[in-house]
Amino acid sequence: MLWGEVEPASLRGRDLAAARRANVGYVFQGDGLIHSLTARENVEIANRSDRIAVDDALTRVGLTTRASHYPSQLSGGEQQRVGIARALASGARVLVVDEPTANLDRRRADEIIAILTQVVADGQSVLVASHDPHLVDAATEVVELS
């Protein structure tokens, strides 16, 4: 597997870390947000230099009107969407998403599934770890671990 023209297995130390930052976006099972920052500021962490990418990511997850709110002012689903927006704003080629629908009610979980489905439809790769059968049903490929 190549990241652009680079074989990641050939990289070490800082070069590997830089390649990972450029190519892989992470969405944590817990919100992984910095609670003293607004939703916008949390997304900006991934890409401080590209305001358009930040705005686009917030739009894609439906949070433009909540961008100035702090995580404590957001629902669990909104917090999860901020995490997804942060990964999208990074410009990463692959999103690694851990249990994105855990602890969400069905309606909010379905919103997250719809967002991730659209991300894939837009041509981005998404790797998800999940126990949610609805999310598994939406996947294009499934690997079951036991």
Salt bridges, closest charged atoms under 4 A:
ASP31 OD1 - HIS35 NE2 3.45
GLU44 OE2 - ARG51 NH1 3.93
ASP55 OD1 - ARG40 NH1 2.67
GLU78 OE2 - ARG66 NE 3.16
GLU99 OE2 - HIS131 ND1 2.46
ASP110 OD1 - ARG106 NE 3.07
GLU111 OE2 - ARG108 NH1 3.13
ASP122 OD2 - ARG60 NH2 3.10
ASP132 OD2 - ARG106 NH2 2.92
ASP132 OD1 - HIS134 ND1 3.47
